[in-house]
Amino acid sequence: MCITFLFTNSNDSSFKYKLILINNRDEYFSRKTLKAEVHKEDDLIQVFGTDVETKVRGTWLAISRRDDTIRIGNLLNVPGEIVKGRKEDLRGRGPIAIEYVQTNEDIESYNKKLCADCTAYNSFNFLSVEIKPCDIKTYFTSNATQNYVELATGCAGFSNSPVNAPLQKVIAGNKKFHEIIQEHKNKESMVEALIELLKWDEKHYPDDELLRRRGHDAEDFSSIHVRHNQLYGTRTRTIILI
């Protein structure tokens, strides 16, 4: 399980950041992963870590720049979903974030196409951002609900449930995320405060949505920083400031 908080700012010139994104990747500590690297191809610059556990290599978070356009793709799974058809026939969701940051399509066209084909993948939530000099667009696509929505600017939180059924830790974390942005606006202390939010281990439980998705061990996953056991937990923290 993973968690992401996003702030987008398209019109407040008094605040130097157009975007703040913070993410915890929760995974098995033994899962083979390459560290984030820069990949250059013609006019495209990309940065992402790579999951090498499966034949179809992918990532949970990627960023790219081509000319004056910046793209960010963030992938989260959705446990507890019943996927129709044979599991072995489903595509791995890992390449979605990389495919998005590499595309020449605009953000809406990409998400429309992804949504139309979403049942071919294992369960996923996909957060995508497109930043141009005078515009920021954010979309959220999920094959749990089989739809995509454009999100308003401001603060938002995402984890392993549909956007209309947020986990309690997402609600609590988004409130604190907003407070951090207001309190540390344009201060050097911003990053330290964001890291502390990603380290927050208070459990936000009970949570009916989390219980439905994780069952008997749901409480272990009810904090932003997860430590389920010696084998699984939060293993990567990322902060992106633009």
C-alpha positions in Angstrom: 0.0 0.0 0.0 1.2 3.6 -0.7 0.0 7.1 -0.1 0.4 10.4 -1.9 -0.4 14.0 -1.1 -0.5 16.6 -3.8 -0.7 20.4 -3.9 -1.2 22.3 -7.2 -1.1 26.1 -7.5 -2.0 27.7 -10.7 -2.7 31.3 -9.7 -1.1 32.3 -6.4 2.1 34.1 -7.5 3.0 34.9 -3.9 3.8 31.2 -3.3 6.9 30.0 -5.2 5.8 26.4 -5.7 3.5 25.4 -8.5 3.4 21.8 -7.3 4.2 19.9 -4.1 4.0 16.1 -4.3 4.9 13.7 -1.4 4.7 10.0 -1.5 5.4 6.9 0.6 6.0 3.7 -1.3 5.0 0.7 0.9 6.4 -2.6 -0.3 8.2 -5.8 0.7 11.7 -4.8 1.7 13.1 -7.6 -0.3 11.4 -6.6 -3.6 14.1 -5.9 -6.2 14.1 -2.2 -7.2 16.6 0.0 -9.0 17.2 3.4 -7.5 15.8 6.4 -9.4 17.8 7.3 -12.5 17.8 9.9 -15.2 16.8 8.6 -18.6 17.4 10.9 -21.6 16.0 10.3 -25.1 16.1 13.0 -27.7 14.1 15.9 -26.2 12.7 13.8 -23.3 14.2 13.7 -19.8 12.7 11.2 -17.4 13.4 10.3 -13.8 12.0 7.1 -12.1 13.0 4.1 -10.0 12.4 0.7 -11.5 10.6 -2.4 -10.1 12.6 -5.3 -11.5 10.7 -8.1 -9.6 8.5 -8.9 -12.6 9.2 -9.4 -16.3 7.2 -6.3 -17.1 9.3 -3.6 -15.5 7.5 -0.5 -14.2 7.5 2.1 -11.5 5.3 3.7 -8.9 6.3 7.3 -9.6 7.8 9.0 -12.6 8.5 12.6 -13.7 9.5 13.9 -17.2 10.1 17.1 -19.1 9.8 17.6 -22.8 10.1 21.2 -24.0 7.9 23.3 -21.7 5.8 20.4 -20.4 6.4 18.5 -17.2 4.5 15.3 -16.5 4.2 13.3 -13.3 2.6 9.8 -13.1 1.9 8.1 -9.8 0.5 4.5 -9.5 -1.2 3.0 -6.5 -2.8 -0.4 -6.2 -6.3 -1.1 -5.0 -6.4 -4.2 -2.8 -9.7 -6.0 -2.3 -11.0 -5.5 -5.9 -12.5 -8.5 -7.7 -10.9 -8.5 -11.1 -12.9 -10.2 -13.8 -11.3 -12.8 -16.0 -8.2 -14.9 -15.5 -5.5 -13.2 -13.5 -2.7 -14.5 -15.8 -4.4 -12.7 -18.7 -4.3 -9.3 -17.1 -1.5 -6.8 -17.9 0.8 -5.6 -15.2 0.0 -2.0 -14.1 3.7 -1.1 -13.5 4.4 0.5 -16.9 1.4 2.9 -16.8 3.3 5.7 -15.1 6.3 5.4 -17.5 4.0 5.3 -20.5 2.3 8.5 -19.4 5.4 10.6 -18.8 6.7 9.5 -22.2 3.6 10.2 -24.2 3.0 13.1 -26.6 -0.7 12.9 -25.9 -2.4 15.6 -23.8 -3.4 14.5 -20.3 -7.1 14.1 -20.9 -6.6 12.1 -24.1 -4.2 9.7 -22.3 -6.5 9.1 -19.3 -9.6 8.7 -21.6 -7.7 6.0 -23.5 -6.4 4.4 -20.3 -9.9 4.3 -18.8 -11.3 2.7 -21.9 -8.7 -0.1 -21.6 -8.6 -0.2 -17.8 -10.1 -3.6 -17.2 -7.2 -5.2 -19.0 -4.9 -4.4 -16.0 -4.6 -5.5 -12.4 -6.4 -3.2 -10.1 -4.9 0.4 -10.0 -5.4 4.0 -9.1 -3.4 6.4 -11.3 -2.7 10.0 -10.6 -1.4 12.1 -13.5 -0.2 15.7 -13.6 0.6 17.9 -16.6 2.3 21.3 -16.0 2.6 23.9 -18.7 3.9 27.4 -18.3 0.4 28.9 -17.7 -1.6 25.8 -16.7 -1.7 22.8 -14.4 -4.1 19.8 -15.0 -4.5 16.8 -12.7 -6.5 13.6 -13.4 -7.3 10.6 -11.3 -8.1 7.3 -13.1 -9.1 4.0 -11.5 -10.2 0.7 -12.8 -11.9 0.1 -9.5 -14.6 2.6 -10.6 -13.7 2.4 -14.3 -13.7 6.2 -14.7 -11.5 9.2 -14.7 -11.9 12.6 -13.2 -10.2 16.0 -13.5 -9.2 17.3 -10.0 -9.4 20.9 -8.9 -6.2 22.7 -7.8 -5.3 22.8 -4.2 -4.6 19.9 -1.7 -5.6 16.3 -2.3 -4.7 12.9 -0.9 -4.7 9.4 -2.5 -4.1 5.9 -1.4 -5.4 2.4 -2.0 -9.1 3.1 -2.4 -11.2 5.1 -4.9 -11.0 8.8 -4.6 -14.7 9.0 -3.5 -14.0 6.6 -0.6 -10.8 7.9 1.0 -9.0 6.0 3.9 -9.1 7.7 7.3 -5.3 8.2 7.1 -5.7 10.1 3.8 -8.3 12.4 5.4 -6.1 13.1 8.5 -2.9 13.4 6.4 -4.4 15.8 3.9 -5.6 18.1 6.7 -2.0 18.1 8.1 -0.5 18.5 4.6 -2.7 21.7 4.1 -1.6 23.0 7.5 2.1 22.5 6.7 1.8 24.4 3.4 0.1 27.3 5.1 2.5 27.4 8.1 5.7 26.9 6.1 4.9 28.8 3.0 8.1 29.9 1.2 10.2 28.8 4.2 13.2 26.4 4.2 11.5 24.4 6.9 8.9 23.2 4.4 10.8 20.0 3.4 11.6 19.0 7.0 7.9 19.3 7.9 6.8 17.3 4.8 9.3 14.5 5.8 7.8 14.4 9.3 4.4 14.0 7.7 5.6 11.0 5.7 7.1 9.5 8.9 3.8 10.0 10.8 3.0 6.6 12.5 -0.2 7.4 14.3 -2.9 4.9 13.5 -6.1 6.2 12.1 -8.4 3.4 13.0 -11.1 2.1 12.9 -11.6 2.6 9.2 -14.4 0.6 7.5 -12.9 1.2 4.0 -9.5 -0.1 5.0 -11.0 -3.0 6.9 -12.9 -4.0 3.8 -9.8 -4.0 1.7 -7.2 -5.4 4.1 -9.3 -7.6 6.4 -7.9 -8.7 9.8 -4.6 -6.9 9.5 -6.1 -3.5 8.5 -5.0 -1.7 11.6 -1.3 -2.2 10.6 -1.9 -0.2 7.5 -3.8 2.6 9.1 -0.8 5.0 9.5 0.9 7.1 6.9 4.2 5.4 7.7 3.6 1.7 7.6 5.4 -1.0 9.5 3.4 -4.1 9.1 6.2 -6.6 10.1 9.9 -7.2 9.5 9.1 -8.0 5.8 6.8 -5.2 4.7 6.4 -1.5 5.2 7.3 2.0 4.0 10.6 1.7 2.2 10.8 4.8 0.0 9.9 8.5 0.6 9.7 11.0 -2.2 9.2 14.8 -2.3 8.8 16.7 -5.6 8.8 20.5 -5.5 8.3 22.5 -8.7 
